[in-house]
């Protein structure tokens, strides 16, 4: 492993990845944190490949006394090895590490944590001492909760996290997670947030609601588009409303067409009209054809109206 021969050292590192055991961990960690980029890359891959039963324990035993760069390396390797026995150590380390090491702890937790880890990660979220730490815990929870099947327990956890955090930025991050998960059970909390007087929370709630992946909040999005509020929020809501009308659903064609007509009544902006024409072209009904043909005389949009009518 210490050979000066250009070919021997990398070959040795590769061989150790196949043949090594827990006694191989320290020399490979040294190689993986060395200035030799090629050796470092190969050593990291070998540490991930090591198959001996004692390797994860050796990696954990190395962590406490390791310098920061080695800790970052070890955390990534433990996560890539799916070393779930490292979870207790990581949950502890998240409370006292800082800087790049803390970021690596949370990244590893996001990869490795299981459903049973939700209380531990939630505790880190509640006890965070600064916004950076709270945001890191949100990212880890996000990665974990995306892997947890939808259900009452997950919903309750997400609602509790939102209502208990005092931070506007963390609330906004959680609302973005709500949208990504698309769990309709979270909509009541999201719709309440739309009425928040906190500008950061309100902006995030509007973005999440208008970007919802299903048409479930269609009525709420229309109310936002047609009611009082900032122009930016109303424009986002109208865009979201038209997009939701085009999503697959059990909605009768007549209801979809009525929705598109409501959208046209709210705005004559060419971009909105184009989006409506694209939507009604999917409706295959005489009434939709009549609406498309009625726009053929529109100076700027007659081509789009022709295409919609021809498609219908």
C-alpha positions as CSV (number, residue, x, y, z in Angstrom):
1,X,0.0,0.0,0.0
2,X,3.0,2.3,0.6
3,X,4.7,1.4,-2.7
4,X,6.1,4.2,-4.7
5,X,5.4,2.2,-7.9
6,X,2.7,4.0,-9.8
7,X,0.8,0.8,-10.6
8,X,1.2,-1.1,-7.3
9,X,-0.6,1.2,-4.9
10,X,-3.9,1.5,-6.9
11,X,-3.9,-2.3,-7.5
12,X,-3.4,-2.9,-3.8
13,X,-6.2,-0.6,-2.9
14,X,-8.5,-2.4,-5.3
15,X,-7.4,-5.8,-3.9
16,X,-8.0,-4.7,-0.4
17,X,-11.6,-3.8,-1.3
18,X,-12.2,-7.4,-2.3
19,X,-10.1,-9.2,0.3
20,X,-10.0,-6.9,3.3
21,X,-11.6,-7.0,6.7
22,X,-11.9,-4.7,9.7
23,X,-8.1,-4.4,9.9
24,X,-8.2,-2.9,6.5
25,X,-10.4,0.1,7.4
26,X,-7.7,2.4,8.9
27,X,-5.2,2.2,6.0
28,X,-8.0,2.6,3.5
29,X,-9.3,5.6,5.3
30,X,-5.8,7.1,5.3
31,X,-5.6,6.5,1.6
32,X,-9.1,7.9,1.0
33,X,-8.2,11.2,2.7
34,X,-4.8,11.5,1.0
35,X,-3.8,14.2,-1.5
36,X,-3.6,11.5,-4.2
37,X,-7.0,12.0,-5.9
38,X,-6.9,8.7,-7.8
39,X,-5.9,6.7,-4.7
40,X,-8.6,8.5,-2.6
41,X,-11.3,7.7,-5.1
42,X,-10.3,4.0,-5.3
43,X,-9.9,3.8,-1.5
44,X,-13.4,5.2,-1.0
45,X,-14.8,2.6,-3.4
46,X,-12.9,-0.2,-1.6
47,X,-14.3,0.9,1.7
48,X,-17.8,0.7,0.3
49,X,-17.1,-2.8,-1.1
50,X,-15.6,-4.4,2.0
51,X,-17.8,-7.4,2.8
52,X,-16.4,-8.6,6.1
53,X,-19.0,-8.5,9.0
54,X,-16.8,-6.4,11.2
55,X,-16.2,-3.6,8.8
56,X,-19.2,-1.4,9.8
57,X,-18.1,-1.7,13.5
58,X,-14.6,-0.7,12.6
59,X,-15.9,2.3,10.6
60,X,-17.9,3.4,13.6
61,X,-15.0,2.9,15.9
62,X,-12.8,5.1,13.7
63,X,-15.3,8.0,13.7
64,X,-14.9,9.6,17.1
65,X,-11.1,10.2,16.8
66,X,-11.1,11.0,13.2
67,X,-10.4,14.6,11.9
68,X,-13.2,16.5,10.2
69,X,-12.4,15.5,6.6
70,X,-12.3,11.8,7.6
71,X,-15.6,12.1,9.5
72,X,-17.2,13.5,6.4
73,X,-15.8,10.6,4.4
74,X,-16.9,8.0,7.0
75,X,-20.4,9.3,7.2
76,X,-20.8,9.1,3.4
77,X,-19.4,5.6,3.4
78,X,-21.6,4.3,6.2
79,X,-24.6,5.7,4.3
80,X,-23.6,4.1,1.0
81,X,-23.0,0.8,2.9
82,X,-26.6,1.1,4.3
83,X,-25.1,0.7,7.7
84,X,-28.3,1.1,9.8
85,X,-26.4,0.3,13.0
86,X,-24.8,3.7,12.6
87,X,-28.1,5.6,13.1
88,X,-27.8,6.0,16.9
89,X,-24.3,7.5,16.5
90,X,-25.5,9.8,13.7
91,X,-28.5,11.1,15.7
92,X,-26.1,11.8,18.6
93,X,-23.5,13.4,16.3
94,X,-26.1,15.7,14.7
95,X,-26.5,17.4,18.1
96,X,-22.8,18.3,18.6
97,X,-21.1,18.4,15.2
98,X,-20.9,21.6,13.2
99,X,-20.0,22.9,9.8
100,X,-19.3,20.4,7.0
101,X,-19.4,17.4,9.4
102,X,-22.9,18.4,10.6
103,X,-24.0,18.7,7.0
104,X,-22.6,15.3,6.3
105,X,-24.4,13.8,9.3
106,X,-27.8,15.1,8.1
107,X,-27.1,14.0,4.5
108,X,-26.3,10.5,5.8
109,X,-29.4,10.5,8.0
110,X,-31.5,11.5,5.1
111,X,-30.2,8.5,3.1
112,X,-30.1,6.0,5.9
113,X,-33.0,6.8,8.4
114,X,-36.0,4.6,8.5
115,X,-39.6,5.2,9.7
116,X,-38.5,4.4,13.2
117,X,-36.1,7.3,13.0
118,X,-38.8,10.0,12.6
119,X,-39.0,10.8,16.4
120,X,-35.2,11.2,16.6
121,X,-35.1,13.5,13.5
122,X,-38.1,15.4,14.7
123,X,-36.3,16.0,18.1
124,X,-33.3,17.4,16.2
125,X,-35.7,19.7,14.4
126,X,-37.3,20.9,17.6
127,X,-34.0,21.4,19.4
128,X,-32.1,23.1,16.6
129,X,-30.1,26.1,17.8
130,X,-30.0,28.0,14.5
131,X,-31.7,28.2,11.2
132,X,-28.9,26.3,9.4
133,X,-29.3,23.4,11.7
134,X,-33.1,23.5,11.4
135,X,-33.0,23.6,7.6
136,X,-30.5,20.6,7.6
137,X,-32.9,18.6,9.8
138,X,-35.8,19.5,7.5
139,X,-33.8,18.2,4.5
140,X,-33.1,15.0,6.3
141,X,-36.7,14.6,7.3
142,X,-37.8,15.4,3.7
143,X,-35.6,12.6,2.3
144,X,-36.9,10.1,4.9
145,X,-40.6,11.0,4.7
146,X,-40.5,10.6,0.9
147,X,-39.7,7.0,1.6
148,X,-42.4,6.5,4.2
149,X,-45.8,5.4,2.8
150,X,-48.6,7.9,3.1
151,X,-50.7,7.4,6.2
152,X,-52.0,9.1,9.4
153,X,-48.7,8.8,11.2
154,X,-46.8,10.6,8.5
155,X,-49.5,13.2,8.1
156,X,-49.6,13.9,11.9
157,X,-45.8,14.2,12.0
158,X,-45.7,16.8,9.2
159,X,-48.6,18.8,10.6
160,X,-47.0,18.8,14.0
161,X,-43.6,19.9,12.6
162,X,-45.3,22.8,10.8
163,X,-47.4,24.0,13.8
164,X,-44.6,23.8,16.3
165,X,-41.7,25.5,14.5
166,X,-41.4,29.3,15.2
167,X,-39.3,29.8,12.0
168,X,-40.8,31.2,8.9
169,X,-38.1,29.7,6.7
170,X,-38.6,26.2,8.2
171,X,-42.4,26.5,7.8
172,X,-41.9,27.5,4.2
173,X,-39.6,24.5,3.6
174,X,-42.1,22.1,5.1
175,X,-44.9,23.5,2.9
176,X,-42.7,22.8,-0.1
177,X,-42.3,19.3,1.1
178,X,-46.1,19.1,1.4
179,X,-46.4,19.9,-2.3
180,X,-43.7,17.4,-3.3
181,X,-45.4,14.6,-1.3
182,X,-48.8,15.5,-2.8
183,X,-50.6,14.0,0.2
184,X,-54.2,15.4,0.2
185,X,-54.4,15.0,3.9
186,X,-52.0,17.9,4.3
187,X,-54.2,20.3,2.3
188,X,-56.2,21.7,5.3
189,X,-52.9,22.9,6.9
190,X,-51.7,24.2,3.6
191,X,-54.9,26.1,2.9
192,X,-54.7,27.7,6.4
193,X,-51.2,28.8,5.6
194,X,-52.4,30.6,2.5
195,X,-54.1,33.0,4.8
196,X,-51.0,33.6,7.0
197,X,-50.0,37.2,7.6
198,X,-46.3,36.1,7.5
199,X,-45.2,37.0,3.9
200,X,-42.6,34.2,3.7
201,X,-45.1,31.5,4.8
202,X,-47.9,32.9,2.6
203,X,-45.6,32.9,-0.5
204,X,-44.6,29.4,0.2
205,X,-48.2,28.3,0.8
206,X,-49.4,29.9,-2.5
207,X,-46.6,28.2,-4.4
208,X,-47.3,24.8,-2.8
209,X,-51.1,25.1,-3.3
210,X,-51.0,26.3,-6.9
211,X,-48.3,23.7,-7.8
212,X,-50.2,20.8,-6.1
213,X,-49.7,17.6,-8.2
214,X,-53.4,16.7,-8.3
215,X,-56.6,18.6,-9.0
216,X,-58.0,18.1,-5.4
217,X,-57.6,21.8,-4.4
218,X,-59.1,23.1,-7.6
219,X,-61.8,25.1,-5.9
220,X,-59.4,26.6,-3.4
221,X,-57.0,27.6,-6.2
222,X,-59.8,29.2,-8.2
223,X,-60.9,31.1,-5.0
224,X,-57.3,32.4,-4.7
225,X,-57.2,33.4,-8.4
226,X,-60.6,35.2,-8.3
227,X,-60.5,36.7,-4.8
228,X,-58.5,39.5,-3.1
229,X,-54.8,39.3,-3.0
230,X,-51.6,40.3,-4.7
231,X,-51.4,40.2,-8.5
232,X,-48.5,37.8,-8.3
233,X,-50.5,35.3,-6.1
234,X,-53.5,35.7,-8.3
235,X,-51.5,35.1,-11.5
236,X,-49.9,32.0,-10.0
237,X,-53.3,30.7,-8.9
238,X,-54.8,31.2,-12.3
239,X,-51.9,29.4,-14.0
240,X,-52.3,26.6,-11.4
241,X,-56.1,26.5,-12.0
242,X,-55.7,26.0,-15.7
243,X,-53.0,23.3,-15.2
244,X,-55.2,21.4,-12.8
245,X,-58.2,21.5,-15.2
246,X,-56.0,19.6,-17.7
247,X,-55.0,16.9,-15.2
248,X,-56.6,13.5,-15.6
249,X,-59.7,13.2,-13.4
250,X,-63.3,11.9,-13.2
251,X,-64.5,15.4,-13.9
252,X,-67.2,15.6,-16.6
253,X,-66.2,17.4,-19.8
254,X,-68.9,20.0,-19.1
255,X,-67.3,20.9,-15.8
256,X,-63.9,21.2,-17.3
257,X,-65.2,23.5,-20.0
258,X,-67.0,25.6,-17.5
259,X,-63.7,25.9,-15.6
260,X,-61.9,27.1,-18.7
261,X,-64.6,29.7,-19.3
262,X,-64.2,30.9,-15.7
263,X,-60.4,31.3,-16.3
264,X,-61.1,33.3,-19.5
265,X,-63.4,35.6,-17.5
266,X,-60.6,36.4,-15.1
267,X,-58.0,37.3,-17.6
268,X,-57.6,38.1,-21.3
269,X,-53.8,37.9,-21.2
270,X,-52.6,36.1,-24.4
271,X,-50.7,33.6,-22.3
272,X,-53.8,32.7,-20.4
273,X,-55.8,32.4,-23.5
274,X,-53.2,30.1,-25.1
275,X,-53.2,27.9,-22.1
276,X,-57.0,27.7,-22.2
277,X,-57.0,26.9,-25.9
278,X,-54.5,24.1,-25.3
279,X,-56.8,22.8,-22.5
280,X,-60.1,22.9,-24.4
281,X,-58.4,21.2,-27.4
282,X,-58.4,18.0,-25.2
283,X,-62.1,18.2,-24.5
284,X,-63.7,16.7,-27.6
285,X,-67.1,18.3,-27.3
286,X,-69.3,20.5,-29.5
287,X,-69.3,23.2,-26.8
288,X,-65.5,23.1,-26.7
289,X,-65.3,23.4,-30.5
290,X,-67.7,26.4,-30.4
291,X,-65.5,28.1,-27.9
292,X,-62.3,27.5,-29.9
293,X,-64.0,28.7,-33.1
294,X,-65.2,31.9,-31.4
295,X,-61.6,32.8,-30.9
296,X,-60.6,32.5,-34.5
297,X,-61.0,36.2,-35.1
298,X,-58.5,37.0,-32.2
299,X,-55.7,38.9,-34.0
300,X,-52.9,37.5,-31.9
301,X,-54.2,34.0,-31.3
302,X,-56.1,32.9,-34.4
303,X,-53.5,30.3,-35.2
304,X,-53.8,28.7,-31.8
305,X,-57.6,28.9,-32.1
306,X,-57.4,27.2,-35.5
307,X,-55.2,24.4,-34.1
308,X,-57.5,23.9,-31.1
309,X,-60.6,23.7,-33.3
310,X,-58.9,21.3,-35.8
311,X,-57.7,19.1,-32.9
312,X,-61.2,18.9,-31.4
